[in-house]
Amino acid sequence: MVRTQLAARDVRDRRVLATMARIPRGAFVPTRLHPRAYEDGPLPIGHGQTISQPYIVGLMTQLARLSRRHRVLEVGTGCGYQTAVLAGIAAHVWTIERIDDLSRQAAARLGRLGIENVTFVTGDGALGYEPAAPYDAIVVTAAAPAPPDRLLAQLAVGARVVIPIGSREVQTLQVLERRADGVRTTESCAVRFVPLVSPSAFPD
């Protein structure tokens, strides 16, 4: 998976590749989908949510430009796979999920893998998690029509948020870097994520 789906394309960060090589994606999908765990595509995980395509997990992590000292907020815990990848590189990850059942399952999975530098929060991801702000990076694994203001406010100067922006059907992966004089936005590629359900994004 790492060699053919990531390194063969444009995911070249060695820390990202090494982390994804050691974290078993099969541990994050339902038992019936284990034979498909390493396919180059998303898979359902229940509650109308998905585990992202491996390439997109690697790309988003690379775009966040993490280091071992960084404090990261993840919006949309899901099954915990992206969480585990972020935790394999950063100092600590705070991950927020609106569906309590998914959050508890993800925490159990990471516990079984011995990943301890993660704090799990249940709540509205578009509001972020102010008690631990500011963050060195924010990775959003659900689409919003515009970057939520509360998330941007929780970024440290020089930090970036990686987020899919667009409608429920058509989205672009964007990187927003907070600078002293404002926010700079760059676009990466077309993506398709589940919507971020929040009064600040897509109301349910």
N, C-alpha and C positions, 0 to 999 in steps of 0.2 A: 504493500500500500504506500509506504513512505517513498520508496524508490520510483514507482511507476506513476503515482497520482500526485505527488508533491514535488519531489526533487526534479522530476522530468519536466515539470512545468516551471512556475516562477516562485515557488516557495524555496528559498535558498538559505534562510537563517539556520545555522547549524544547531542552535539551541532548540528551535522549534522542531526540526527534524529528529533530533535525538530524543526529545521529550515524547513526541508522538510515536516513535519507534518502541518505547518502553511501556507505554500505557495501552493496555489491551482494549480496543474498541468493543470487542465482544462482551466485555463485562458490563456494558452500558445499554445493551439492546435486549428486548424480550427473548426468552429462550427459543421461541419458535423462529426467531429471525437470526439466530447465531450463524447459520450457513451463509447469510448475506452480510455479516457484520463488517466486512472489509470491502464491500462494493463502493464504487465511486458515485455515491448518491445518498440522499437523506433517507431515513427510515422512520416509521411511526413508533412512538413510545407510549401512546395512550393519552387521554385527556385532550385529543386534538392537536398534540404537539409532535415534534420530530427531533431526531438527532441529526445534526447538520452533516452534509457531505464532508468527508475528510479534507478535501482540498480547501473548502471554505473555512473550516476550523483552523487549518494551518495558515491560510492567507490572513484571516482576521488577527490571529496571534502575531504574525509577522508585522502587520501594519501597526499594531499597538506599540511596537518597539520597546519591549520589556527588558528589564535587567533584574538581577537578583535582589536589588534593594527596593524595587518598586512595590507600591501598594495599589491594588487593582480592584475596581468594582465591576462585577459582571451582572448584567440585567437579563434575566431569563435563565435560571439554573437548568431547567429541563431535566435530562437524565444525569447531568453532571459531567459529561465528557469534556466539553469545552472548559468547564471549571477545573478539571484535573490537569488539562494541558496548561492553562494559565498558572496554576499552582506549582507546576513543575519548573517554572521559570522565575516567577515573581516571589517576593518575600511573603506576601499575604494576599489572599483574595477574599473579598466580601461578595457573596452572591445572593441575589434577591429573586424570589420566585413567588408569583401570586397564588399558585396551586400548592397547598400545604403537602398533599400526598406526594407530589413530585419532589419537593424539597426534602422530605424525610427519606425518600428512597435514595436520592442522590447522596445525602449525607451518609447513609448506610454503605453505599457502594464505595465512596472515598475512604470511609473508615476501614473497610475490608482490604483496601489497597495500601493502607498505612499513610494516606495523605492527610496531614494534620493542620496545615497552614491555611485553612479555609473557615470562614464564619458564614453560616447559613441564616438567611433572613427571609421571612414570609411577608409579602406586602406588594404595594404598587411600584413596579420597577421604574416607571417614569418619574417618580419622586426621588429616586436614588436612595442613599442611606447616609444622611447627614452626620450621624455620630462619629463616623470614621473618616469623613472628608477633611481635607482635599485628597483626591486620588491622583496617582501618576498616570493612570490609564483607565478608561471605561470601555468595556466591550459589551455591546447590546446585541443579543441574539434573537431579536424580534423587530419587525419593521414598524416604523412610525412615519406619519405624513410630514413631520418636521422634527428636528432635534429638540427634545424636551428641555425647556429653559432650566429646570431644576438640576438636570444632569450637567449641563454646561457650567452651572454655577459651582458644582462640586469638583471641577477639574482644577488642578494646580496649574500655575502659569508654566507653559512649556509642555503640558500634558496633552494627550489626545483621546478623543472618543471615536471608536469605530462602530458605525451604525448603518443598517440598511434604511434608506429613506425613499418614500414613494407611496403608492396606493397599495391596496391589498393584493393587487395582481402584478404590478410593475414597480420594481425597485432598483435602486443603485446603491452599491456599497460605498459609503462616504467616510472620510477621515476629517475630523474637525480638530484643529490644534488651537488651544487657547494661548494667546500671546498677550503681552502687556498692553498692546494697542488694539486688541480685538480678537476675532476668531478667523482663522484661515481654513477654507474648505477645499479638499481635493476629492476627486471621484476615482474609484477603482474599477469596478465592473458591475455588470447586471447580475442581480441575485433574486432569489424568491424565498422569503421567510414567512413564517406565520406572523400575524399582526400582534403588535404590542397592545394588549387590552388595558386601557386606562382612560379616564376622562381627559387626560393630557395627550392621548394618542388616538387610538380607535376605541370608542365606547363599545362595550359588549352588546 
